[in-house]
Amino acid sequence: MLDASALLAALHGEPGGRDVANQLEIAAICSVNLSEVIQRSLARGVEIDGLRDDLVAVGLTILPFTAGDAEAAANLWSATHSLGLSLGDRACLALAQRLSLPAVTADKIWGQLRISIPIQVIR
């Protein structure tokens, strides 16, 4: 389950991004995190027309954020707020938890989390 930071690293050729790019065909991302990727790409002046279609074409699965996921993300707040994790971060974690997948991120601070969800920090 990709955090926005992991997909952005792949899209922009940042450290750790190559490993993420090589796994896109078996990876998934939450629609909340996809929104963050699009917003940050727009802020960088990157053309985003067709981005979603291109990601799906390489095999990335885009998953909806459900009401149950919203509750799970809210429940993660107490374990994550001291490290400054955002709603988008908790959305990624909530889906990773629901699907029993590791959460993949470029945010080093996630390595300090003390939760039952496996975390893979790419750099």
C-alpha positions as CSV (number, residue, x, y, z in Angstrom):
1,M,0.0,0.0,0.0
2,L,1.7,3.2,-1.2
3,D,1.8,6.4,0.6
4,A,1.7,9.5,-1.6
5,S,5.4,10.1,-0.8
6,A,6.4,6.7,-2.2
7,L,4.5,7.2,-5.4
8,L,5.9,10.8,-5.8
9,A,9.4,9.4,-5.3
10,A,8.8,7.0,-8.2
11,L,7.3,9.6,-10.4
12,H,9.9,12.2,-9.9
13,G,13.0,10.0,-9.8
14,E,13.7,10.7,-6.2
15,P,15.8,8.4,-3.9
16,G,14.0,5.1,-3.3
17,G,11.7,5.8,-6.2
18,R,13.1,3.2,-8.5
19,D,12.2,0.4,-6.1
20,V,8.7,1.7,-5.9
21,A,8.5,2.0,-9.7
22,N,9.5,-1.6,-10.1
23,Q,6.6,-2.7,-7.9
24,L,3.8,-0.6,-9.3
25,E,2.2,-3.5,-11.1
26,I,1.5,-5.2,-7.8
27,A,1.0,-2.1,-5.6
28,A,-2.1,-0.2,-4.5
29,I,-2.8,3.3,-3.4
30,C,-5.7,4.9,-1.6
31,S,-7.8,7.5,-3.5
32,V,-6.9,10.0,-0.8
33,N,-3.2,9.5,-1.4
34,L,-3.7,9.7,-5.2
35,S,-5.4,13.1,-4.6
36,E,-2.3,14.2,-2.7
37,V,0.0,12.9,-5.5
38,I,-2.0,14.9,-8.1
39,Q,-2.0,18.1,-5.9
40,R,1.7,17.9,-5.3
41,S,2.4,17.3,-9.0
42,L,0.3,20.3,-9.9
43,A,2.2,22.4,-7.3
44,R,5.4,21.4,-9.1
45,G,4.0,22.4,-12.5
46,V,3.8,18.8,-13.7
47,E,1.2,18.0,-16.3
48,I,-1.3,15.6,-14.8
49,D,-3.6,14.9,-17.7
50,G,-3.7,11.2,-18.1
51,L,-1.7,10.5,-15.0
52,R,-4.4,8.3,-13.4
53,D,-4.8,6.3,-16.6
54,D,-1.1,5.9,-17.0
55,L,-0.8,4.6,-13.4
56,V,-3.6,2.1,-13.9
57,A,-2.1,1.0,-17.2
58,V,1.1,0.0,-15.5
59,G,-0.9,-2.0,-13.0
60,L,-1.3,0.3,-10.0
61,T,-4.6,-0.4,-8.2
62,I,-6.4,2.7,-6.9
63,L,-8.7,1.8,-4.0
64,P,-11.6,3.9,-2.6
65,F,-11.5,5.3,0.9
66,T,-14.6,3.8,2.6
67,A,-16.5,4.8,5.7
68,G,-14.8,2.0,7.6
69,D,-11.4,3.2,6.4
70,A,-12.4,6.7,7.7
71,E,-13.1,5.2,11.2
72,A,-9.8,3.2,11.1
73,A,-7.9,6.3,10.1
74,A,-9.5,8.3,13.0
75,N,-8.6,5.5,15.4
76,L,-4.9,5.7,14.3
77,W,-4.7,9.4,15.3
78,S,-3.8,8.7,18.9
79,A,-0.8,6.5,17.9
80,T,0.4,8.9,15.1
81,H,-0.4,12.5,16.0
82,S,2.8,13.0,18.1
83,L,4.8,12.3,14.9
84,G,2.7,14.7,12.8
85,L,1.1,12.2,10.5
86,S,-1.6,13.7,8.3
87,L,-5.1,12.4,7.4
88,G,-3.5,11.2,4.1
89,D,-0.9,9.3,6.0
90,R,-3.5,7.6,8.2
91,A,-5.6,6.8,5.2
92,C,-2.7,4.8,3.7
93,L,-2.2,3.1,7.1
94,A,-5.9,2.3,7.4
95,L,-6.0,0.6,4.1
96,A,-2.8,-1.3,4.7
97,Q,-4.2,-2.5,8.0
98,R,-7.5,-3.6,6.4
99,L,-5.8,-5.4,3.5
100,S,-3.0,-6.8,5.7
101,L,-0.3,-5.2,3.5
102,P,2.8,-3.2,4.4
103,A,2.6,0.6,4.1
104,V,5.3,1.9,1.9
105,T,6.5,5.5,2.4
106,A,9.4,7.9,1.8
107,D,8.7,9.6,5.2
108,K,11.4,8.5,7.6
109,I,9.4,9.5,10.6
110,W,7.1,6.5,10.0
111,G,9.9,4.3,11.1
112,Q,9.3,5.5,14.6
113,L,5.6,4.4,14.7
114,R,4.8,1.8,17.3
115,I,1.8,0.2,15.6
116,S,0.9,-3.3,14.3
117,I,1.0,-2.3,10.7
118,P,4.2,-3.2,8.8
119,I,6.0,-0.1,7.5
120,Q,8.5,0.0,4.7
121,V,10.5,3.2,4.5
122,I,12.1,3.5,1.1
123,R,14.9,5.9,2.0
